[in-house]
Amino acid sequence: MSAHKIAKKCFETALAEAEGENINPDVLGKALIGIVVANYLERRSIPDVRSELEFLADNCDPDRDYMFMRP
């Protein structure tokens, strides 16, 4: 199983559990991001983690047109 599939399965389980506890999915998401960042910081520098998060934020729009995608 791929890392993405494992993470997706865990996330779906967490969402279902949060729904059962009447926890807002955005609150759960923020908590999970915090846990992931804390885990990254155990092995990576702050600038490296910041760069990773900035990359994800800069590329989260599925409708964004990238230069390299043009013919």
C-alpha positions as CSV (number, residue, x, y, z in Angstrom):
1,M,0.0,0.0,0.0
2,S,1.3,3.5,-0.9
3,A,2.0,6.2,1.7
4,H,-0.8,8.3,0.2
5,K,-3.3,5.4,0.5
6,I,-2.3,4.8,4.2
7,A,-2.6,8.5,5.0
8,K,-6.0,8.8,3.2
9,K,-7.3,5.7,5.1
10,C,-6.2,7.2,8.4
11,F,-7.7,10.6,7.6
12,E,-11.1,9.1,6.6
13,T,-11.1,7.1,9.9
14,A,-10.3,10.3,11.8
15,L,-13.1,12.2,10.0
16,A,-15.6,9.6,10.8
17,E,-14.5,9.6,14.5
18,A,-14.6,13.4,14.6
19,E,-18.1,13.4,13.1
20,G,-19.2,10.9,15.9
21,E,-17.9,13.4,18.5
22,N,-19.4,16.4,16.8
23,I,-16.0,17.9,16.0
24,N,-15.8,20.3,13.0
25,P,-13.8,18.8,10.2
26,D,-11.8,22.1,9.9
27,V,-10.8,21.8,13.6
28,L,-9.7,18.2,13.0
29,G,-7.7,19.3,9.9
30,K,-5.9,22.0,11.9
31,A,-5.1,19.5,14.6
32,L,-3.7,17.0,12.1
33,I,-1.6,19.7,10.4
34,G,-0.1,20.6,13.8
35,I,0.7,17.0,14.5
36,V,2.4,16.6,11.1
37,V,4.4,19.8,11.5
38,A,5.5,18.7,15.0
39,N,6.6,15.4,13.5
40,Y,8.5,17.1,10.6
41,L,10.3,19.3,13.1
42,E,11.7,16.2,14.9
43,R,13.8,15.5,11.8
44,R,13.8,18.7,9.6
45,S,14.8,22.3,10.1
46,I,12.3,25.1,10.5
47,P,13.2,26.6,7.1
48,D,12.8,23.2,5.4
49,V,9.4,22.7,7.0
50,R,8.3,26.2,6.2
51,S,9.4,25.6,2.6
52,E,7.3,22.4,2.4
53,L,4.2,24.2,3.8
54,E,4.7,27.2,1.4
55,F,5.0,24.8,-1.5
56,L,1.8,23.1,-0.6
57,A,0.0,26.4,0.0
58,D,1.2,27.8,-3.3
59,N,0.1,24.7,-5.2
60,C,-3.3,23.9,-3.6
61,D,-5.4,25.5,-6.3
62,P,-6.5,22.7,-8.7
63,D,-7.5,25.2,-11.4
64,R,-4.1,27.1,-11.4
65,D,-2.5,27.3,-14.8
66,Y,1.3,26.4,-14.7
67,M,3.6,27.7,-17.4
68,F,5.1,24.2,-17.9
69,M,1.6,22.8,-18.7
70,R,1.1,25.1,-21.7
71,P,1.7,23.7,-25.2
